[in-house]
Amino acid sequence: MNLTEAKLKQMILEALKNSSPRSFGIPTPDEKLRSDLGGEMFDRIQGADPEQSEILKQSFDLNYPRNIKQESLDPILEEAGFKIYDISKYTSAPTMHDRYNSRSWFKGTPFSVGSVELKVTYNIYETTFRYSVETTTKNRSSKQTQNIASGTFEIPPMFELSLKTDQGLRDADSIMLSKEKQAIEKALEQHK
């Protein structure tokens, strides 16, 4: 069997995909904290209530991973009277992409006078995640667009963010909402 360059690359990628940081001698956050604090102190922290344990670990190690409460835009917007605009009724083109996604929710009849559209756009470029949130209000003779939020996040190494799946979109929503939830809720107050 001849080992081609392409086959070797594939084997390396599969090995990396199936490995963990420990495979490369990188300790897990708990192992690092245990070595910094000592076994006895770490065991006391572990024995505390799970929520308290997490807070204690984060207080001893500022880089200890934090759980981000996974939130989605859907319940926030539904509570404000918005409904998702299902584009699949009107096109057979794929609407989920690895690096781009745009979704709209409407309050009122979509694209009609008096309707309000909330549009969220996500882009991933190399290791940067970009987002923008805007509302468009349709009047008789014009449309009024308001930028609610926009920003970027650096995607950490060994973290994969894809917008092609529903779970990936929920992850993107959580990341964006961790920074912009208050701005979105404030904007939604204007359209009640």
N, C-alpha and C positions, 0 to 999 in steps of 0.2 A: 504494500500500500504506500503510495506516494503522499507525502504530507505537503500540500500546497500552502502558499501564503494565506489564501482565503480561508482554508480549513483551520490553520493555526490561529488566525484572528478570531474565527468563530469559537474555537475551543477556549481561548483566553477570555472572550466576552462571556461565555457561559459560566466559566469558573468564577469570574468576578461577580456575575449576577447571583450565583448561588452561594456566595460567601458573605461573611459578616465582618464588621470592623475588627472583631476579635481574631479573625483569620490573619490579619495584618499586624497583630500585636497592639492594637488600639484597645484600651480597656473600656468597658461599658461605663456609663455615668455612675452606676452604683459601685462598681469595682474601684473607680477613681476616688469616690467619696470615702469608701471604706479604708483605702490606704491613707487618705489625708487625715481622717478622724480617728482611726483605730477601730478594731472590730467591736469592742464593747460599746463604745458610743454609737456606732452605726447600728448595732443591734437594738439599742434603746429607741433610736429614731424609727427603725423598722417596726417596732412593737407598738408605736402610737397609732392613733386613728389614721386611716389612709390619707385623708385630706390634710391633717396636721403633719403627717410624715412628709408629704410632698412640700408643704410650706417650709418645714425645717430643712429639708435637703436643699431647697432653693436659697435659703438664708445662709447656709454654709458654703454653697458653691453657686455663684451668680450665673454660671454657664450651665447649670443643671437644667435639663429639658423641662419645659412647662407644657402641661396639657392645654391645648386650645379647645375651648368648648366649641364643638362643631355646630355652627349655626347655618341656616340656609335663608336665602332671601324670600323664598316662597311664603312661609308663615307670617313674616313681617309685612309683606306686601298684601297678602290675603286679608290680614287684620285691618289694613288701611283701605280695603275695598278694590284692590287691583287684582286682575286675573291675567295669567300668563297667556301670551299670544302664541298659539300653536301653529308654527309656520309649516309643519309637515302636511297640513291640509292643502297647501297651495303649491308645494314643490316636491319633486322626487329627489332633488339634489341632497347630498349629505349635509346635515346641519351640525354635526359634531366633528371637530377637528382637533388634532393634537395640540396645536399652538394658537388657535384663535376660536373665540366663541362670542356671539352677540345674542342676547335675549331681550325680549320686550314684554312688559306687563302693561295692561291698559285699565284705566278707570273710565267707564262709559263705553260706548260703541267705538271699536277701533277705527281710527282715522276720521271720525266724524266731528262736527263742530261741538265743542265743549269737552271733548275727550282729553285725557291726560295719559301720555305714554312715559313710562320709566324704562330707560334702556341701559343695560349693563354690558360693557364690552371688555373682554379679557384678551391679552396678547402675551405670548411667551416668546422672548427673543434670547437665545442662548441661555444664560442663567438669570435673566431678568423677567419678572412677572409684572406686567403693566395692566392697570385697570382704569376704567372711567365709568361714571354714573351720571346720567343726565335725565332731565324731564323735558318733555315737549308738550305744550298746551296748544290745542288747535282752536283758533278763533275763526270767525266768519271769513276774514280776508287774509289772515296770516297765521304763522306758527311762532310761538315764543319758546325758545330753548334755554334751559338753565343748567349749567354745569354744577352738579352737586358735589362730586368728589372725583379726584384722579390721583394716581400715585404709582409708585413702583416698589417692589420688594426684590431683594436678591434671593434666589433659590439656593439653599444650602447644598454643598456637595453631598452626593449620595442620597439626595431626596429627589424623587421623580414626580413632577406635576404634569399631568396630561389632561387636556380639556375634552378628550374624546368620550369619556364615560360620565355617567351621572355621578358616580363617586368623586371623580376628578373635579366636576363642577362644584360639588358640595365642599370639597377641600378648598377650591379657589374662593368660593363664597365666604368660608370661614376665615381665610387669610384676609380678604378684603374687609369683612365686617369687624375683624379685630381692631381695625384702625378707623373705619368710617361709619360704624353703626349709628352713632349719635348724629352725624351730619345727614344721613339718610332719613332717620326718624324725624329730624327737624324739618326737612324738606317735605316729608309726607304730611306733616301737620298743616301745611299750607293748602293741601288738596283735600281736606276733610269736608 
